[in-house]
Amino acid sequence: MITSVKKICDFAVEHGICISPYENLDNRVAKMIEKGHCLCDEERLECPCYQATIEVEKLGKCKCNMFLAKWYYDELIRRREEHNKTGKWEKTLIMKKE
């Protein structure tokens, strides 16, 4: 597995998906290189992987939560802004595509 921050960013742009605002890509890439596989699944030797696009399309996010659909990303940002205003998180973390 050879990956890089550039490869991850290029993958997101190419597929029209977002990267989680909570990701530290430098740390994540270093951990992936050290382990030799994707952090979400030992059987996924490549990251980014083709499964990520399928999961984002179906669920709004990939298994490891690094790649997100635009609607999912927007909802995360909305919830974070709400939390910053109120100090409370919404009880449900289930998000549905509209």
C-alpha positions as CSV (number, residue, x, y, z in Angstrom):
1,M,0.0,0.0,0.0
2,I,1.4,3.3,-1.0
3,T,-0.9,6.2,-0.3
4,S,-0.5,9.9,0.3
5,V,-2.6,12.9,1.3
6,K,-2.5,14.0,-2.4
7,K,-3.9,10.6,-3.5
8,I,-6.7,10.8,-0.9
9,C,-7.6,14.4,-1.9
10,D,-7.4,13.6,-5.6
11,F,-9.7,10.6,-5.1
12,A,-12.3,12.8,-3.3
13,V,-12.2,15.4,-6.1
14,E,-12.4,12.7,-8.8
15,H,-15.5,11.1,-7.2
16,G,-17.2,14.3,-6.1
17,I,-17.1,13.3,-2.4
18,C,-15.9,15.1,0.7
19,I,-13.3,14.3,3.3
20,S,-14.4,14.3,6.9
21,P,-13.7,17.7,8.6
22,Y,-12.5,15.6,11.6
23,E,-9.7,13.9,9.7
24,N,-6.0,14.6,10.2
25,L,-4.8,13.2,6.9
26,D,-1.1,13.4,7.7
27,N,-1.6,11.2,10.8
28,R,-4.0,8.9,9.0
29,V,-1.7,8.3,6.1
30,A,1.3,7.6,8.5
31,K,-0.8,5.0,10.4
32,M,-2.0,3.4,7.1
33,I,1.6,3.1,5.9
34,E,2.7,1.7,9.2
35,K,0.0,-0.9,9.3
36,G,0.0,-1.7,5.6
37,H,-3.7,-1.5,5.1
38,C,-6.7,0.7,5.4
39,L,-7.5,1.5,9.1
40,C,-11.1,0.5,8.8
41,D,-10.5,-3.0,7.4
42,E,-7.4,-5.2,7.4
43,E,-8.6,-6.8,4.1
44,R,-8.6,-3.4,2.3
45,L,-5.0,-3.1,1.3
46,E,-5.5,0.0,-0.7
47,C,-6.8,3.3,0.5
48,P,-8.6,4.9,-1.0
49,C,-10.5,1.9,-2.1
50,Y,-13.3,1.3,-4.6
51,Q,-15.6,0.1,-1.8
52,A,-15.5,3.7,-0.4
53,T,-17.4,5.1,-3.3
54,I,-20.1,2.4,-3.1
55,E,-20.5,3.0,0.6
56,V,-20.6,6.8,0.2
57,E,-23.3,6.4,-2.4
58,K,-25.4,4.0,-0.3
59,L,-24.8,5.3,3.3
60,G,-23.4,8.8,2.9
61,K,-20.1,7.7,4.3
62,C,-17.5,5.1,3.9
63,K,-16.7,2.4,6.5
64,C,-13.9,4.4,8.1
65,N,-15.8,7.7,7.9
66,M,-13.0,9.4,6.0
67,F,-15.1,10.0,2.8
68,L,-18.5,11.5,3.0
69,A,-21.3,12.4,0.6
70,K,-21.9,16.2,0.2
71,W,-25.3,16.0,2.0
72,Y,-23.7,14.0,4.9
73,Y,-20.8,16.5,5.2
74,D,-23.3,19.4,5.2
75,E,-25.3,17.8,8.0
76,L,-22.1,17.2,10.1
77,I,-21.2,20.9,9.7
78,R,-24.8,22.0,10.6
79,R,-24.7,19.8,13.7
80,R,-21.3,21.1,14.7
81,E,-22.5,24.7,14.3
82,E,-25.6,24.0,16.4
83,H,-23.5,22.3,19.0
84,N,-21.2,25.4,19.2
85,K,-24.3,27.6,19.7
86,T,-26.1,25.4,22.3
87,G,-23.4,23.2,23.8
88,K,-25.6,20.2,23.0
89,W,-25.4,17.4,20.4
90,E,-28.5,16.1,18.8
91,K,-29.5,12.8,20.3
92,T,-29.6,10.9,17.0
93,L,-26.6,10.4,14.8
94,I,-28.7,8.7,12.1
95,M,-28.7,10.9,9.0
96,K,-30.9,10.4,6.0
97,K,-30.4,11.5,2.5
98,E,-33.0,14.0,1.4
